[in-house]
Amino acid sequence: MHPNGWRVFLGLAGVPAFVLFIGSIVITGTPTSLIECGNETAGKSTLRKIRGVDHVNAEFEQFKAASEIARQVRHPYKKTMKCSSMPTLVIGIQLQIFHQLTGIDAVMFYALGFKNDASLLSAVITGIVNVQAHWSQSLLQIRLRGGFCFFKPACRCS
């Protein structure tokens, strides 16, 4: 490998980020985000463009109703810290810690090197490893807590 090869790879890794940056400038907002910002006419025209038909009134009214419900929510992060949401929050944090401590992320992203059909085989193996990691963490959590009482909120929310 050339001594400056890392610079080439670093530069090539920046290409997708640059494309995403340009795309975020060029692409218009979603109908929901436009409605939430108070720009209903642009939201309706974007919805017409996405659907390809002029009769989007029913769906547009649903978006408006959902936006109104979302506006009524006050302090969503305070609600996350309440006792009723705490088991789900703790399990989510523990899943991420478990992934880092076991090194499963490094295995999934860096250890798969196959010659043919690499992307399909990599996706299948990544999925299997991910499911096994989640179930092993969940079973460990159940064993440590002595039952399913801590596991139920995560099942309801996922």
TILUM-154938 format. One line per 5 residues: number of its first residue (from 0); for each residue x, y, z of C-alpha. Coordinates in steps of 0.001 Angstrom, whole numbers, plus 500000, padded with zeros to 6 digits. Each point is the difference from the previous one (the first is absolute). Example, Ala and Ser with C-alpha at 12.3 -4.5 7.8 and 13.67 -1.06 7.14 Angstrom:
0> 512300,495500,507800; 501370,503440,499340 .
This chain:
0> 500000,500000,500000; 501171,503471,499202; 501092,502105,503018; 497344,502598,499194; 497268,497413,499437 .
5> 498274,500853,503263; 499465,503536,498735; 498291,498679,496877; 497713,497783,502048; 499236,502825,502416 .
10> 499134,502258,497078; 497791,497331,498445; 498229,499524,503327; 499057,503680,499908; 498213,499646,496641 .
15> 496771,498498,501447; 499939,502683,502686; 500342,502689,497334; 497204,498448,497926; 497737,499889,503066 .
20> 500821,503620,500788; 499116,501149,496481; 496869,497830,500037; 498844,501521,503274; 500220,503449,498435 .
25> 498265,499054,496734; 497225,497729,501272; 496869,501710,501281; 498515,499202,503380; 497534,497204,500570 .
30> 496305,500871,500017; 499857,499390,503740; 502965,502249,500769; 498614,502758,497778; 496614,499800,501744 .
35> 501655,500095,503430; 501886,503145,498974; 496696,501629,499029; 500478,499812,496237; 496865,498026,499105 .
40> 499843,500973,496317; 503545,498772,499367; 499232,496851,501998; 496947,499269,497876; 501836,500636,496732 .
45> 502872,497743,501123; 497503,497291,500895; 498423,500317,496540; 503424,499720,498396; 500896,496911,502055 .
50> 496700,498194,499380; 499658,501066,496390; 496271,500749,500341; 498007,503111,500836; 497629,498329,502489 .
55> 502071,500041,503180; 497565,501840,502250; 499267,497057,502311; 503665,499220,500567; 500807,503694,500389 .
60> 497346,500314,502722; 501522,497011,501778; 503400,501695,499900; 498489,503196,501391; 498270,498100,502823 .
65> 503223,498161,500874; 501912,503273,499950; 497465,501580,502353; 500300,497070,502397; 503793,500304,499881 .
70> 499788,503716,500801; 498023,499274,503159; 502841,497957,501477; 501898,502129,502469; 503450,499078,501260 .
75> 500410,496580,498319; 503412,499436,501558; 498653,500497,503507; 497488,497218,499300; 502872,497739,498953 .
80> 501538,500357,503442; 496820,499003,501880; 499799,496648,501763; 497604,498536,497436; 502553,500503,497197 .
85> 503083,499112,501998; 500133,496210,499349; 499936,500519,496244; 502654,502701,500208; 502243,497859,502194 .
90> 499680,496970,497728; 500813,502119,496946; 503118,501380,501656; 501019,496547,501207; 499650,498585,496493 .
95> 502443,502574,498675; 502441,499369,502850; 499713,496245,499448; 500760,500444,496302; 503117,502034,500765 .
100> 501306,497754,502789; 499585,496791,498022; 501540,501532,496889; 497155,498735,497874; 499913,503206,497948 .
105> 503643,499577,499031; 499349,496401,498989; 496981,500935,497919; 501623,502865,498116; 503667,499073,499670 .
110> 500360,496221,500115; 497838,499051,497032; 502168,499490,496949; 498533,497703,497356; 500924,499720,496348 .
115> 496669,499374,498207; 496521,501133,501012; 501626,501979,502787; 497211,502495,500541; 497208,497428,500301 .
120> 501981,497665,502223; 501211,502928,502084; 496425,501254,500485; 498780,496537,501020; 502833,499437,502469 .
125> 499640,503511,501413; 496278,499434,500549; 500535,496647,501702; 502742,501357,502259; 497894,503048,500865 .
130> 496981,497903,500990; 502166,497671,502074; 501654,502933,501765; 496646,501583,500845; 498512,496754,501273 .
135> 503057,499131,502077; 499946,503453,501600; 496273,499707,500629; 500329,496559,501559; 502867,501240,502155 .
140> 497832,502905,501121; 497124,497631,500830; 502307,497734,501993; 501490,502906,501954; 496612,501581,500743 .
145> 498288,496712,500811; 497198,500069,497481; 498283,501704,497132; 498860,503062,501972; 502888,502093,498699 .
150> 499742,498635,496461; 496299,500679,499361; 500213,503773,499379; 502631,499507,497300; 497825,497419,498236 .
155> 497046,502374,500064; 501968,502919,498613; 501917,498227,497237 .
